[in-house]
């Protein structure tokens, strides 16, 4: 059984949201963002989706990610 990330089931902080958006702007992958924040890649993808942010669009430069 896989070990849970350190922030498993912990609420997201404003600081984590800001860092996640910065890393998206820096064109990091969900896996790289997950490692930085100590969360799973699935948690990152879900949080981005809930925030209306697309990693794919950020890479293409079509959508601006606000801080």
C-alpha positions as CSV (number, residue, x, y, z in Angstrom):
1,X,0.0,0.0,0.0
2,X,1.3,3.4,-1.0
3,X,2.3,6.0,1.7
4,X,-0.1,9.0,1.9
5,X,1.4,12.5,1.2
6,X,2.2,14.6,4.3
7,X,-0.8,16.9,3.7
8,X,-3.3,14.0,3.2
9,X,-6.8,15.2,4.0
10,X,-5.5,18.6,5.3
11,X,-7.2,21.8,4.2
12,X,-5.5,23.8,1.5
13,X,-3.9,27.1,2.7
14,X,-3.9,30.3,0.8
15,X,-0.1,30.0,0.6
16,X,-0.4,26.6,-1.0
17,X,-2.9,27.9,-3.6
18,X,-0.5,30.8,-4.5
19,X,2.5,28.5,-4.8
20,X,0.4,26.1,-7.0
21,X,-0.6,28.9,-9.3
22,X,3.1,30.1,-9.5
23,X,4.2,26.7,-10.4
24,X,1.6,26.4,-13.1
25,X,2.8,29.7,-14.5
26,X,6.3,28.2,-14.5
27,X,4.9,25.3,-16.6
28,X,5.6,22.6,-14.0
29,X,3.8,19.3,-14.3
30,X,1.1,18.1,-11.8
31,X,3.7,15.6,-10.5
32,X,6.3,18.3,-9.9
33,X,3.7,20.5,-8.2
34,X,2.6,17.6,-6.1
35,X,6.1,16.9,-4.9
36,X,6.7,20.6,-4.1
37,X,3.4,20.8,-2.1
38,X,3.6,17.4,-0.5
39,X,0.3,16.3,-2.0
40,X,-0.7,13.8,-4.6
41,X,-0.8,14.6,-8.3
42,X,-4.5,13.7,-8.3
43,X,-5.1,16.2,-5.5
44,X,-3.3,18.9,-7.6
45,X,-5.3,18.1,-10.7
46,X,-8.6,18.3,-8.7
47,X,-7.7,21.6,-7.0
48,X,-6.7,23.1,-10.4
49,X,-10.0,21.9,-11.9
50,X,-12.0,23.4,-9.0
51,X,-10.1,26.7,-9.4
52,X,-10.8,26.7,-13.2
53,X,-7.1,26.4,-14.1
54,X,-5.8,24.1,-16.9
55,X,-2.3,22.9,-17.0
56,X,-2.6,22.3,-20.7
57,X,-3.8,25.9,-21.4
58,X,-1.1,27.3,-19.2
59,X,1.5,25.5,-21.3
60,X,0.1,26.8,-24.5
61,X,-0.1,30.4,-23.0
62,X,-3.8,30.6,-23.8
63,X,-5.1,31.2,-20.3
64,X,-3.6,33.5,-17.8
65,X,-3.3,32.2,-14.3
66,X,-4.0,34.8,-11.7
67,X,-2.1,35.0,-8.5
